Amino acid sequence: MNVTIREASMTKDEVNGYVGKVVFEVEGHDAAYEMALQSDKGREWSYSLLFAGKSGSEAQIDAVDAEIESNDELYERLVDAAVDALD
């Protein structure tokens, strides 16, 4: 799966811990995606996958989510992009 990261951000505060997002595109998909991230201490991450902007195909977002779950390299690349953007 060919993924291009378009935007990444991350903030940290005492109440919410680390909160970030990564906006990315997947080659051949109609819509861009946003991966919202949260971690209390910056070690174990929870994420939600959303459409960024316009909605797209449910089958395509399910395929992307499955790829993130099974592909550690892709998952780490997306998380690292957000962490690297920490102010």
WOPEMO-V969180 format. One record per residue. PSI is psi in whole degrees, -180 to 180 (NA if undefined). Layout:
PSI
PSI
This chain:
121
111
133
120
128
-31
145
144
158
139
163
133
168
-29
-50
-7
-136
128
126
177
154
125
129
162
151
129
129
-5
148
-30
156
163
156
127
110
133
148
139
136
-42
3
18
-53
127
139
146
157
140
127
164
138
111
-120
151
156
-157
130
-38
-38
-43
-35
-39
-40
-44
-43
-39
-42
-41
-36
-15
95
-36
-44
-47
-49
-36
-43
-45
-45
-35
-43
-45
-41
-22
0
131
NA
